[in-house]
Amino acid sequence: MFIDKLLVPTVIAFGLAWGGLGLAAEPHAHGDKAAAVQLRLNHGKKWQTDDALRRGMSEIRAAIAEALTPIHENVFTPAQYDALAARTQAQIDYVVSNCKLPEQADQQLHLVLEQIIDGVAGMKATTGRDQGAAKIVHALAQYGDYFNHAGWRPLVPPKPGR
């Protein structure tokens, strides 16, 4: 996988937020260039995936799906957020270690993973943990919009009273 084997584990380890993916000492090391990068299709088609990516993303989706109702009902505990963050992080680590995509697809995957990493960091925070989960839900929807993963469905927040 094209993901830099040194930088990504560092980003993951420190849980740097989406807006500050440069190293801690240089929060805006890439300047406007980083801000201009956005998800795009592969000449109008979704990017290919491999088994490792599909497995990892499916596991992240399953973990978040299980938690949506208690999060929505505001009964998800800090310990549960920590466990969900750890479960999600384990799958990010799995994808980073095992996914083998062509360079351009991998660069697009970076954008999705960065949002998930930011969501994990949010779920570990002392406040606004639900917003971290919401970022992951959004990233999973984007993954489905831009990557070819047969049977992928975005998560839908539960309806009130469920």
N, C-alpha and C positions, 0 to 999 in steps of 0.2 A: 504494500500500500504506500502511496506517495507521502502520506502524512509523516512529517518529520518526527522520527522516533525519539528525538530529544525534546523538542518543543511541546508536543502534545501532552506527554506525561507531565511535564512541568505545569502546563496550563491546567490540566486535570487536577494535579496534586494541590495546587493553590486555589482552584475553583474560581479563577478570574472571571469577572463578569463580561458579558457580550460586548459591551462598549469599550472595554479596556484589555483587549487580547494581546497587547504588546507585553513585554516583560515588565514587572512591577516598577523597575527603575525608569522605564520609558513608556508610560501609559499610552502615548499616542505616537509610537515609533513609526507607524506607517502613514500617519497624517491623513490627508483627504483620500488617498488611494484606498485605504481600508474601508472608509465610509462609503465609497462608490461601488464596492463589490456587493452584488446581490444575486440571489438565485436566478438561474435561467435554465431553459430547456436545452437539450442537445439537438439543435437544428429542428426544433418543433416537436421533438420526441422526448419521452422521459429517459433519464439516465439508467443504464443497466446496473444491476445489483449482483451480488454473489451470495452464496449460501450463508456465509458468516454475517454479512450485513443484514440479510433478511432475518436471520435467527436473533441477532442482537436487538434489532428494532422491534421485532415481534415481542420479545421479552419485555422491553421497555414499555411498549403499548399495553401489554397485559398487566404489568405492575401498576401503571397509572390508572387503567380502567378499573381495577379492583378498588382503588382508593377514591375514585371520583365522588361517589355518593357520600361517604363520610366527610370528605373535604367540603363538598357543597353544603352539607348539613352542619358544618362548623363543629364537628365532633372528633376530627382527626387530631390526635395528640402530638405534642412535640416528639415523643419517642417514635411514634408511627411515621412522622415526617423524616426523622433521622434514618429509620429503617428503609423507607422508600427511596431516600436519597442514596443510601448505600447500595441498594438493589439496582438502582438506575446506573450508578457509577460503575458497578461491576460489569454491566452490559456495555457501557461506553468503552471500558478497558478491553473487553472481549473484542468489540468491533475494531478498535484501533490496532490490536495485536494480530487479528486474523483476517480482516477484510483486505482483498487485493483487487482494487479497481484501477482502471486506466487513470492517468494523471488528471485529465479534465473532470471526470466524474468524481474523483477523489477531492478535488478542489471544491466542487459543489457540495459534497458531503460535509466538508469542513464547516460550511455555513450552517448546516442543520445541527451538527454536533456541538458547535459553539453555543447555539441557543439552548440545547439540552444541558450543557455544562453550566450555563448561566442559571437555568432552572434548578439544577441540583444545588448550586450555591444558595439560591433563594430559599430552598426548602431547609437548608441548614441554618439560616439566619434566625435571629431571635424574634423578628416580627415579619409579617407579610409572607409567611411560608406558603400560603395558598397561591400567591402570585408566582412563586417559583414553579409550582405544579402547573399553573395556567400557561407559563412559558413553554413548558414541555409539551402540553397539549397542542399549542400552536405550532411548535417545531414538528411534531408528529404529523400534523395536517400538511405542512409544507413538504415533508418527506414524501408523503403519498402523492402530492401534486407534481413532484419533480423526479421521483425515482420509480422505476418499474418494479413493483412488488405485487405480484399476483394476489388478489383477494384483499388487498389493504383497504381498510376503512378508517376514516378519521374518527376520533372520539367525540361523542356528543355529551355535553354536560347533562346531568340528570334533571328532570323536570321537578319543580317544587311539589312536595307531597308524596314523592315516591318512597 
